């Protein structure tokens, strides 16, 4: 499914003449922000939870989201500077 196409199953930024003007900016920056977070931090689960115990159930609505939100703790890497 392409967010810029005419597939109306997914319209996170609207469609047609009412499409969000910020779409090009969002498409370019979301991957950069995610890469920056993954590069700069190690991630752990709280309270000794192991990955096998994570609840991956989803709840359907206007948007699809996790039934129980994921809580992750960022730990700054010693050798990785924060990217500005």
C-alpha positions as CSV (number, residue, x, y, z in Angstrom):
1,X,0.0,0.0,0.0
2,X,1.4,3.4,-1.0
3,X,0.6,6.3,1.2
4,X,0.9,8.6,-1.8
5,X,-1.3,6.6,-4.1
6,X,-5.0,6.2,-4.6
7,X,-5.4,3.2,-2.4
8,X,-8.0,4.4,0.1
9,X,-7.4,1.5,2.5
10,X,-4.6,3.6,4.1
11,X,-4.9,7.4,4.1
12,X,-2.7,8.6,7.0
13,X,-2.2,12.0,5.3
14,X,-5.5,12.4,3.6
15,X,-6.0,11.9,-0.2
16,X,-6.5,13.8,-3.4
17,X,-7.0,17.6,-3.1
18,X,-7.1,17.4,0.7
19,X,-3.8,15.7,1.2
20,X,-1.6,17.0,3.9
21,X,1.1,19.4,2.5
22,X,3.5,18.1,5.1
23,X,3.6,14.6,3.6
24,X,7.0,14.9,1.8
25,X,8.6,16.3,4.9
26,X,7.2,13.5,7.1
27,X,8.2,10.7,4.6
28,X,11.8,12.0,4.6
29,X,12.2,12.7,8.3
30,X,10.6,9.8,10.0
31,X,13.2,7.3,8.8
32,X,16.0,9.7,9.7
33,X,14.6,10.2,13.3
34,X,14.2,6.4,13.7
35,X,17.7,5.7,12.5
36,X,19.1,8.4,14.9
37,X,17.3,6.8,17.9
38,X,18.5,3.3,16.9
39,X,22.1,4.5,16.4
40,X,22.4,6.6,19.6
41,X,20.7,4.3,22.1
42,X,20.6,0.7,23.3
43,X,17.1,-0.4,24.2
44,X,16.0,-2.6,27.1
45,X,12.6,-3.8,28.4
46,X,11.5,-2.7,31.9
47,X,11.4,-5.0,35.0
48,X,13.2,-7.9,33.4
49,X,10.5,-8.6,30.8
50,X,11.9,-10.9,28.0
51,X,11.0,-10.4,24.4
52,X,9.0,-13.7,24.3
53,X,6.6,-12.2,26.9
54,X,5.7,-9.2,24.9
55,X,2.0,-8.8,24.0
56,X,1.8,-8.2,20.2
57,X,-2.0,-8.0,20.0
58,X,-3.4,-5.1,17.9
59,X,-6.6,-3.1,18.3
60,X,-8.5,-2.1,15.2
61,X,-10.1,1.3,14.8
62,X,-9.5,4.3,12.5
63,X,-5.8,3.5,13.1
64,X,-4.2,0.3,14.1
65,X,-2.3,0.3,17.4
66,X,-1.1,-2.1,20.0
67,X,-3.6,-3.2,22.6
68,X,-0.9,-2.8,25.3
69,X,1.7,-0.1,24.5
70,X,5.4,-1.1,24.3
71,X,7.5,0.5,27.0
72,X,11.2,0.5,26.2
73,X,14.0,2.1,28.1
74,X,16.7,4.0,26.1
75,X,20.3,3.7,27.3
76,X,22.8,6.1,25.7
77,X,25.6,4.3,24.0
78,X,29.0,5.4,25.3
79,X,30.7,5.7,21.9
80,X,27.8,7.0,19.9
81,X,27.4,10.8,20.0
82,X,23.9,12.2,19.8
83,X,23.2,13.2,16.2
84,X,22.0,16.8,15.9
